[in-house]
Amino acid sequence: MKALTLQEFGRMAVVEHPDPRAEDGTVVIAVIATGICGSDIHGYTGENGRRFPGQIMGHETVGHIIEVGGGVDGLAVGDLVTVNPVVIPATDTDEYRGREQHHPDRYVIGVRADLPAAFAERLCVPARNVVRLADDLPPDYGALIEPLAVAVHAVRRVGIAPGQKVLVLGGGPIGQSVVLALIMAGVTDIVVSELDAGRRDLISRLGATAVDPTSSPLVASVEGVFGSLADVTIDAVGISRTLEQALTATRFGGSISLVGMGAPTVELSAFRVSTEERTIVGSFTYSSEDFDDAAHWMSTAPAAASALISEVVSLDDAPAAFARLAHSTTTPGKVLVRFNEGNGDV
């Protein structure tokens, strides 16, 4: 099979690898499309320390099952599926149900260096991590489910309820997915702070109010839309500056969900947390329930989903796409790598 391989930091190449074969409890998927995540870009540049040369990355994927291993029930060759990349030991699925991301021995497909992942024509995964999709779903939508699951979990972690006023910091693919997750949760008052004009336009098409944090003070922009500070802020960037913005733009007693991982270490104003009684909640990946709910919602083929996909590139063009994305943020939404031409049209 052909696979997009990290040859060295800053250089991708399409390389031939052996085809995987299904073993007991696994299936092999013919990949249709895989999304390029911000963490993949940081892995490509070597910034996050979680990807390594020689690795086949990729975790936002969709495809058709082409081989089913022994002991697998409920899945068949030809099924359109996506994959929950958070894998825990099969023996612990009951104990950790609903909190799989907390398992100390979890691994993430696309992050674990010795496991070929979804930037490849073929992908072998545990059948228990496969989620079947509707046969008539536009296949590319399946590659949007994983980032939506991240957003669903972030929204649920901070306990957002309908009627609250929510500020989102960062209008990239995760911030965009957060808008959809908020809509899923019944929230209608949403402001997104985003520097890039193209992303602000996309956010507006999703139904949120987009503001430019450089055109006026963020607090003034938030109060201008909401008539008050935000009840809840979701930081989809995760650097010191955005966390400080979250603290100043969220009301006393409000909550902040930190889902962006733009920097491994951040500084914050302890007084704004303590004396103004704000709560900061961390959010990482998702539970299987979050993932399944995201898949169910995406399987309704919402009109907003197509707006999230800005570009689809072929496998041969994927190395150039990585190089471009590593040095530019001008692409508003998600870039997908297409593996099987003609099977994944939106």
C-alpha positions in Angstrom: 0.0 0.0 0.0 1.0 3.6 -0.4 1.3 5.7 2.7 2.2 9.3 3.6 5.3 8.9 5.7 7.1 11.4 7.9 10.6 11.0 6.5 12.1 13.6 8.8 10.7 16.7 10.5 9.6 19.0 7.8 9.5 16.4 5.0 6.8 14.0 4.0 6.9 11.4 1.2 4.6 8.8 -0.3 6.2 5.4 0.4 5.2 1.8 -0.3 4.5 -0.2 2.9 3.2 -3.8 3.3 -0.6 -4.2 3.2 -2.0 -4.9 6.7 -4.0 -8.1 7.3 -6.9 -8.5 9.7 -6.2 -10.6 12.8 -8.7 -11.7 15.5 -10.7 -8.8 16.7 -9.6 -6.4 14.0 -10.7 -5.1 10.6 -8.9 -3.6 7.7 -10.3 -0.4 6.2 -9.7 0.9 2.7 -9.2 4.6 3.6 -11.3 7.1 1.6 -10.1 10.3 3.2 -8.2 11.5 6.3 -8.2 15.0 7.7 -5.0 16.9 8.5 -5.2 17.9 12.1 -3.3 20.7 13.7 -1.5 18.1 15.9 -0.3 16.4 12.7 1.2 19.7 11.5 2.9 20.2 14.8 4.1 16.6 14.5 5.4 17.3 11.0 7.4 20.3 12.2 8.6 18.4 15.4 7.0 21.0 17.7 4.9 18.8 19.8 7.4 15.9 20.5 4.6 13.4 19.9 5.4 12.3 16.3 8.6 10.7 15.0 10.4 10.2 11.7 9.3 7.0 9.9 5.8 7.3 11.3 2.5 7.1 9.4 0.3 9.6 11.1 -3.5 10.3 10.7 -6.5 9.9 13.0 -9.4 11.7 11.4 -10.5 9.2 8.9 -13.3 7.4 7.0 -13.3 4.4 4.7 -14.9 1.0 3.7 -14.2 -2.3 5.5 -12.4 -4.7 3.2 -11.4 -7.5 5.6 -12.9 -8.7 8.9 -10.9 -10.7 11.4 -12.1 -13.6 13.5 -14.4 -13.0 16.4 -15.8 -9.7 15.0 -19.6 -9.3 15.1 -21.7 -6.5 13.7 -19.3 -5.3 11.0 -19.1 -6.5 7.4 -17.0 -6.0 4.3 -18.4 -2.9 2.5 -19.5 -1.1 5.6 -18.8 2.7 5.6 -17.0 3.4 8.9 -15.0 5.8 10.9 -12.5 5.0 13.7 -12.4 6.2 17.3 -8.6 6.5 17.7 -8.5 6.2 21.5 -7.7 2.6 22.2 -7.7 0.9 25.6 -7.2 -2.8 26.5 -10.2 -4.9 25.6 -10.3 -6.3 29.1 -10.9 -2.9 30.6 -13.7 -1.6 28.3 -16.4 -2.1 31.0 -14.4 -0.5 33.8 -13.5 2.5 31.8 -16.7 2.9 29.8 -17.4 6.6 29.5 -13.9 7.7 30.5 -11.7 5.7 28.1 -9.4 8.7 27.8 -8.4 8.3 31.5 -6.9 4.8 31.0 -3.2 4.9 31.9 -2.3 2.5 29.1 -4.4 4.1 26.4 -2.9 4.8 23.0 -4.0 7.0 20.2 -4.0 5.8 16.6 -2.0 8.3 14.6 0.1 9.3 17.7 1.6 5.9 18.6 4.8 5.9 16.5 5.0 2.1 15.9 1.4 1.8 14.6 0.7 2.6 11.0 -2.2 5.0 11.0 -4.7 6.7 8.7 -2.5 8.6 6.1 -2.4 5.3 4.2 -4.4 3.4 1.7 -5.1 0.6 4.2 -5.7 0.8 8.0 -6.0 -2.1 10.5 -7.7 -1.2 13.7 -9.5 -3.0 16.6 -13.1 -3.7 15.6 -14.3 -2.3 19.0 -13.1 1.1 17.9 -14.9 1.1 14.6 -18.2 3.1 14.2 -20.5 2.2 11.4 -21.9 5.1 9.3 -25.0 5.4 7.2 -24.3 4.0 3.7 -25.7 7.2 2.1 -23.6 9.6 4.1 -21.3 11.7 2.0 -18.1 9.8 2.9 -15.9 12.9 3.5 -18.2 13.9 6.4 -16.9 10.8 8.2 -13.4 12.4 8.4 -15.0 15.3 10.4 -16.3 13.2 13.2 -13.1 12.9 15.3 -12.6 16.7 15.6 -16.3 17.1 16.3 -16.0 14.5 19.1 -13.1 16.6 20.6 -15.5 19.6 20.6 -18.4 17.6 22.1 -16.3 16.5 25.0 -15.0 20.0 25.6 -18.5 21.4 25.7 -19.7 18.6 28.1 -16.7 18.9 30.3 -17.5 22.5 31.2 -21.2 21.8 31.7 -22.7 24.2 29.2 -26.4 24.5 29.1 -28.9 26.1 26.7 -29.4 29.8 27.3 -25.8 30.4 28.3 -23.6 32.9 26.4 -20.5 31.2 25.2 -17.2 32.7 23.9 -14.9 30.6 21.7 -11.3 31.6 21.3 -9.9 30.5 18.0 -11.8 29.8 14.8 -9.7 27.1 13.3 -11.0 23.5 12.7 -11.4 22.8 16.5 -13.1 26.1 17.1 -15.4 25.5 14.2 -16.3 22.1 15.5 -16.9 23.7 18.9 -19.5 25.9 17.3 -21.3 22.8 16.0 -21.0 21.1 19.4 -22.6 24.1 21.0 -25.4 24.0 18.5 -25.8 20.3 19.3 -26.1 21.3 23.0 -28.8 23.9 22.3 -26.6 27.0 22.7 -27.6 29.9 20.4 -25.5 32.8 21.8 -22.0 32.2 20.5 -19.1 34.6 19.8 -15.9 33.4 18.2 -12.7 35.4 18.4 -10.5 34.8 15.3 -7.7 36.7 13.7 -8.1 35.3 10.1 -10.8 36.9 7.9 -11.4 33.7 6.0 -12.1 31.8 9.2 -14.3 34.5 10.5 -16.4 34.2 7.3 -16.6 30.4 7.8 -17.6 30.9 11.4 -20.4 33.3 10.4 -21.7 30.7 7.9 -21.9 28.2 10.8 -24.3 30.6 12.7 -22.0 32.2 15.2 -20.9 35.8 15.6 -17.2 36.2 14.6 -15.1 39.0 15.9 -11.6 40.2 15.2 -9.7 40.6 18.4 -7.3 43.1 16.8 -10.0 45.5 15.7 -11.2 46.4 19.3 -10.6 45.0 22.8 -12.1 41.6 23.1 -14.0 42.4 26.2 -15.7 45.3 24.4 -16.6 43.0 21.5 -18.1 40.4 23.8 -20.1 42.9 25.7 -21.3 44.5 22.5 -22.8 41.2 21.3 -23.9 39.6 24.6 -24.6 42.7 26.6 -22.4 41.2 29.3 -19.3 39.0 29.7 -19.5 35.4 28.6 -20.9 32.8 31.0 -18.5 30.2 29.6 -15.4 30.5 27.4 -13.8 27.6 25.4 -10.2 28.2 24.6 -9.5 26.3 21.3 -6.0 27.8 21.0 -4.3 27.1 24.4 -1.6 29.7 24.8 -0.9 32.2 27.6 -2.5 35.1 25.6 -5.8 33.3 24.9 -6.1 32.0 28.4 -5.7 35.5 29.7 -8.3 36.7 27.3 -10.6 33.9 28.6 -10.2 35.1 32.1 -10.9 38.7 31.3 -13.9 38.0 29.0 -15.7 35.5 31.3 -17.9 36.7 34.1 -17.2 36.3 37.8 -18.0 32.7 38.7 -17.9 31.6 35.1 -16.1 28.6 33.6 -13.4 28.1 31.0 -12.7 24.9 29.0 -9.1 24.5 27.9 -9.1 22.3 24.8 -6.5 23.9 22.6 -2.9 22.8 23.2 -1.0 25.5 21.4 1.8 25.5 24.1 2.9 22.9 26.6 3.1 25.6 29.4 1.0 28.7 30.0 1.0 31.6 32.4 -2.2 32.7 34.1 -3.4 35.3 36.5 -4.1 33.4 39.8 -6.1 36.3 41.2 -8.5 36.2 38.3 -9.1 32.5 39.0 -9.3 32.7 42.8 -10.7 36.1 43.7 -13.2 36.1 40.8 -14.0 32.4 41.3 -13.6 31.2 37.8 -13.2 27.5 37.0 -10.7 26.2 34.5 -11.5 22.7 33.1 -9.1 20.7 31.0 -10.4 18.6 28.1 -8.5 15.9 26.1 -9.9 13.8 23.3 -13.3 12.2 24.3 -15.2 9.3 25.7 -16.6 6.6 23.4 -20.1 8.1 24.2 -18.9 11.5 23.0 -17.5 10.0 19.8 -20.6 7.9 19.1 -22.9 11.0 19.6 -20.7 13.1 17.3 -20.9 10.3 14.7 -24.7 10.1 15.1 -25.1 13.8 14.6 -22.8 13.9 11.6 -24.7 11.0 10.1 -27.7 13.3 9.6 -25.5 15.0 7.0 -26.0 18.5 8.4 -25.6 21.3 5.8 -23.0 23.0 8.0 -20.6 20.0 7.5 -19.7 20.8 3.9 -18.6 24.3 5.0 -15.9 22.8 7.3 -14.0 21.2 4.3 -11.9 23.9 2.6 -9.8 21.6 0.4 -9.3 18.0 -0.7 -5.9 16.9 -2.0 -4.7 13.7 -3.5 -2.1 11.5 -1.8 0.5 12.6 -4.3 -0.2 16.3 -3.4 -0.3 15.7 0.3 3.4 16.3 1.1 3.1 19.8 -0.5 -0.1 20.4 1.5 1.7 19.6 4.7 4.6 22.0 3.8 2.1 24.7 3.0 0.0 24.3 6.1 3.1 24.3 8.3 3.9 27.8 7.2 0.5 29.4 6.6 -2.9 29.6 8.3 -4.8 31.0 5.4 -6.8 27.8 4.7 -10.0 28.5 6.6 -11.2 25.0 7.3 -10.2 21.3 7.1 -7.9 19.9 4.5 -8.6 16.3 3.6 -6.2 13.8 1.9 -8.1 11.6 -0.5 -6.9 8.1 -1.0 -9.6 6.4 -3.2 -10.6 8.8 -5.9 -14.3 8.8 -6.7 -15.4 7.2 -3.4 -15.5 10.3 -1.2 -17.2 13.1 -2.9 -19.0 15.6 -0.7 
